[in-house]
Amino acid sequence: MTQARRAVVIGGGIGGLTAAVALHRRGRQVTVLERARSLEPVGAAISLAPNSLRALDVIGLGDEIRDLAAWAGDGGLRTPSGRWLARSSADAAAERFGGPLVLLHRATLVEHLAAQLPPGAVRTAAAATLTDRGDTGRPARVTTADGELEADLVVGADGIRSAARRALFPGHPGPVYSGFTTWRVVIPVPGVQFASHETWGRGRIWGTHPLKDGRVYAYAAAVAPAGGRAPDDEKAELLRRFGDWHDPVPAVLAAARPEDVLRHDVHHIAEPLPAYHRGRVALVGDAAHAMPPTLGQGGNQAIEDAIVLAHHCDDLSAYTAARLPRTTAIARQAVRVARLNLMTSRAGTAVRDTAMAALSKAGPALFLRGFDGIADWRPPGDTARSSEAGSGGRRMLRADPGRQPVEESTP
């Protein structure tokens, strides 16, 4: 092989950059190929749960990201009129899952990840095509405008429309429409005080959350035909759908400009892939298991993928065995939650709201139970960590070209 122990990552998003950093710490010579002109992601904020923060601990970034946590008090679930259905607290979540929930702009996370890579490792405006997946006797090959790269590992981190996935599994049907569209804004809303919340209506949801830098992250979703767009602009569409909802929704909408609003239809992979690897190529994140955002786990699972892949980079079958069952189960749960919080039946919505209120009265721990087995995940080799700040017993990946991975139990 001409490029021994070289890794090529197709895609410079969160999953791709995390994989690049983790593989770099494993001693790989890493090249990240990103087709966009810059690494600045298209999107808004990302919620990082304790599971992905523990994964980031492995590459030395966990505490840097935890310091960006803004939510420190109560929050919960509301109705469009403002009535609280369920209350939750940052302290209860941290106690149950061993760490905080951190909400930050995607660009901030990308910046922190890219800073861990050596100069020249990331190439932007670099479209790439997987031309040979390789096998035990030959390297994988990736073609770019500047020529061909050979590698003993190629990471397909090229998103929900992944060309790498199609090359590995040409018979797979790919993503399907999830039945709803989303809007997102990250803006300053001066003088507005509110508790972090998500609000469920009939076929519609809204969420408002503070960021560490003082801005507000708001998102909305609604059942809608695929490909729809507002006849005027998306701020006007949000006003039509959510303008009469409880405070601070009207204030957020008043502060937003039409150009601040991002709208995207939601798709997911309904039929799980048979594996997350073939030959010398492995898939991570949305390329492997795109899911609805209703559990807030899409980016979290991409980060988990990246850390586990680096752990099993010499045995990709072990990577598939570790990740496919877990991510398939979480993706299916996200689909079930989407059906619950975006139901359109008036009677069904009333039953749902009554059940959520009863669940909350039984105790916040019951409300958090839906994240058991998700937010409490620990990375390979992490057997004894402090649950106080999430920093005790940390295990770091080091550059050690001769190191062999240890056994890992399937999460």
N, C-alpha and C positions, 0 to 999 in steps of 0.2 A: 504494500500500500504506500503510495507516495506521500500521503499526509497522515501519518500515524497519529492516532489519538487527537484528531481534529474533529471539532463539532461545528456544524453549520446550523444556525437557527433561522428558519424562514418566518419572519414576522417579528416586529419590534414592539408588540404590545406587552401587557403585564405578564402574561404567561411566558412569552418568549424571552423577555428580559430576565425574569426570575430564573428560568432554565439556564440562560447564558451565564448569569452570575454564579449559580450553583455548580455548573459544569466547569467554569473557570477555577473555582475553588477546589475542584477535584483534579486540577492539573491539565484540563483540556485547553487546547488552543481554540478559541471561540471566535466565530464570525457571525454577526447578526445581519441579516439582509431584510431591510424594510423598504417596501415599495413607495411609501409616502415620502415627501420631501423633508419631513422632520419627524421627530419622535412625539411631538405634541399630539396627544390622542384626541380623536373626535369623541366627545362625550362630556359627562358632567362629573358627578362624584361617585365614589365607590365605598361601600361599607365593608370593613374588614373585621371579621369575627375572631374570637380567640383561636380557632383552629388555624387560620391563615397567619395570624400573628406569631403563633408558635413555629409555623413553617419558616417565616421570615427570621426568626431567632437563629435558625440554622445557618443563615448567611450573614448574620450579624446586624440585621436591620430592625429587629422586632422592637427594641426600646425606642429607637428613633421615631418609628411610626406611632407607637403608643403615646409618645409625648404630644402627638397631634390630636388626641382625643378631645372632643368638645362637650359631648353629652355627659353630664355629671349628676343629673337629677332624675326626676320622674318624667315619664312619658306614657305612651300607650295608644290605645285604639279608640276612635271616636266615630260618631255618626255625622252625617252632613249638617245636622242642626247644632252640633257641638257636644252632644251628650257623650260622656265617657262610657265605653263598653268594657274596657279592661285597662288596668293601670300596670305599669311596669317600672322598674328602677334600674339604673346603671349598677348600683351596688348588688342587687339581687342577681343580675345577669353575671356580673364578675365573680360573685361567690359561687354560683352554680357551675360556671364553665372555666373558671381559673384565669380570668382576664377580662379586659374591657372590650367594648365594641368601639371601633374607631371609624369615623366618617371623614373622608378627605377627598380633595379633588384628584381625579385620575392623573392629571399632569404632575401633581406633586409626587405621587408614588412612582411614576415613570422616571422623574428626575432623580429620585433617591436610588432607584435600581441602576439606571444608566451610569451614575457616578461610581458604581462599584466595578465597572469594566475598564480594561486598559484602553489607552488611546488607540483609535483606529479599529476597535472591535466592532463598532456599529457602522454600517454603511446605509445611508438613506438614499432615496430615489434609486433603489436597487431591486427591481423586479426580479424574481427568481422562479425557475421551473425545476421541479424534481424530474430528472431524466432517467435515473437508475436508482432503484431502492437498495441495491447492493445485497450481499449475502455474506456468509462466513468466509468466502474466498475472494471477495472483491469489495472495494469501497462503494459507498453510495455516491451519486453524482448530482450536482445541482448546476444548472446553466444560468448565467447572468449575461447582461450586455457586455460585460468586461471579460467574459470567458467562463470556463468550466471550473468548478471547485469539487474536489474529492474529499470525503470525510468518512471516518469510521462511525460517525453518528450524525444523522440529520434530524432536527426537531421541527415538526410541522406545527407552527403556532400561528397559522395564517387565517384564523377566525372561522366564523360560521359558514362562509362560502369557500372553505379551504380547497385549494387545488391539490394540495398534498394528500388530503383525504380521498379525493376522487382518483388520484393516481394509484393509491394503495388499494382502494376498495371501489372499483368502477361500477360494480353492480349495486352499491348501496343507494337508497332513494334520496339521501341527503335531508336537509331541514324541511320542516313543514310550518305553515303559518299557525301561530298559537291562538289566533282568534281575537287578539286585541292589539292596540297601538299604545305607545307611550310618549309622553312629553317630559322634558327635563329643563330646569333652569338653575343656574348658580349666580346669584346677584346679591348686592347689598340691599337691605331693607331697613333703613335707619329708623330708630325709635320703636321698633316693633318687638315686643316681648312675648314669648310663647313657650309652651312645653313641647318637646319633640313628640311628634305624633304621626300616625297613619289613620286615614279616614276612609271607611268603606261605605259606599252607596250602592245603588242598584246598577250593576254593570259598569261601575266607575270607582276608582280609588284615587286618593290624594295623600301625599306625604310632605311634611315640612320639618326640616332638621337644621340645627345650627352647625356651622363649620368653625374650626379653631381661628381662622383668619377674620371672623366677624361676618362673613357672608352667610347667606341662607341657601340651602339646597332644597329645592322643591321638585317633586315629580308627580305625574298623574298618569293614569291608564284608563282606557275605556274600550269596551267591546265595540268593534268596528270592522267593516269589510277591509280586506287587505288592499293596500295601495291608495287609500283615501287621503285627501289633502283638503285643507280648509279653502273655501271659495275666496277668502280675503287673505288672512294671515293666521298663524297658529296661536298667537295671543288672543285674537278675537274668538277663535274656536274654544280656547280654555275659558274665556269669560262666559261664553254661551253654556258651557257644560258645568262650570264650577263657580261662577261669579256670585251665586247666592249661598255658597257654603259658609261655614262658621269662620270666625277670625282664627288665624291670620291669613286665610286664603285670599280674601279680597285685597288685603294690603300687599301681598306678594304679587298678585296680578297687576295691581296698580303700579308697582315699582318696575315691572318687567317691560322691556321693549320687544317688539315683534322679533327682532334679530337675536334676542337672548334665548328664544324658545327653540329647543331641538325636538324634532318628532321622528320616531322610528317605529315601524311595525316590528312586532316580536315574533321570532321564529325559534323553533327548537328541533332537536334531533329526536324524533319519536321512536324510531327503530334503532336500538343500540348497535354499535359496530361489533363485529365478531372479535375484534382485538384492537388495541391501541398502538400496534406496531406491525410492521412487516419488514423483513430484511433488516437493514440498518437504520430504519426510519421509525420514529415514534411521534405520536400526536399528543398535543396538550391543549387544555382549555376548550374553547368553543369548537375548534377543529375536531375534537374527539367527542364532546358531549354537551353541545349547546343546550341550555335550559332556560325556561322563563325566569325572570328576575324576582319572582314572588317570594323566594326564600333569601334573596340577597347573596346567593352562593356561587354565582357564575365565576366571578373573579377570584373568589376564595378557593374554589376547586382548581382553577388554573394554577394558582400558587402552590397548592398541595401537589398537583401533578408534577410541577417543575422540580420540587425538592425530592419527591420520590423517584423521579426519573434519574436525577443525578446520583441518587443512592444505588439505583439498579442499572447504571449506564452500561455495564458490561454484560447484562442479562435482561434484554428487553421483554422476554416472556414473563419474568418476575415483575416487571413494571406493569404489564397488562393485568397480571393476576392480582396485584395490589390495588389497582385503580378502577378497573372496569366494574366490579360489583358495587363498590361504594358510590361512584359517580352515577351509575345507572339508577340506584335506589334514590339518590338525592334528586336527580332529574325528574323521576316519576313523582316524587313528593311535591316538587315545585309545580308540576302540572296539576296535581290534585288541589293544591292551595290556590292556584289561579282560578280553578272552577268554583272554589268556595268564595273567595273575596270579590270575584267579578260576576257572580250569579245575577241574572236579570229578573228572576221571578220575584214579584212583590211578596208572596207568601213565604217563599224560601228565604228571602232576605230577612223577614221578620223572625223566622225560626233561628236563622244563623245568629242574628244580633242577640236574641234572648239567650242562646246557648253560650255565646262569648261572654256576656255579662255574668251569667251564672258561674262560668269557669273562673272568671276573675275574682268573684267573691269567695270562691273556694281556696284562693291563695295564689300569689304571683308565681310560685314554683310550678303550679299546674300549667299556667299559661306558657312558661318557658320550656315545658317538657317536650314541645314539638321540635326543639333543637338538640335534644339529647341524641347522642350518636353522631351529631354533625359538629357542633361548636366545641365539643370536648375531645376532638381528634388530636392525636399527638404524632409528630413526625417519627420516622424510623430512628430507633436508638434512644428516643426520649422516654425514659422509664421513670425518672424521678425528678420532677420539677416542682418548684414552689408555686402555689396557686395565689400567692399574695400579689406580686407584681408581674408574674409570668416570666421572671428572669432567672430563677434559681435552677441549677443543674443544666445550664444551657450547653448544647453540643454544637460545635461549629464545624463546617466543612473546611478542610484545609487543602491547599495545593499539594498533592502527594501522588505523583503519577504511578507509583507502585502499589498503592493501597487497593485492596479488594473489598467489595461490599460485604457487609454482614447480613445474616438472615433477617428477614422482616416478616412479621405476621401481617396478614391481610387486614386493613382497617375495618 
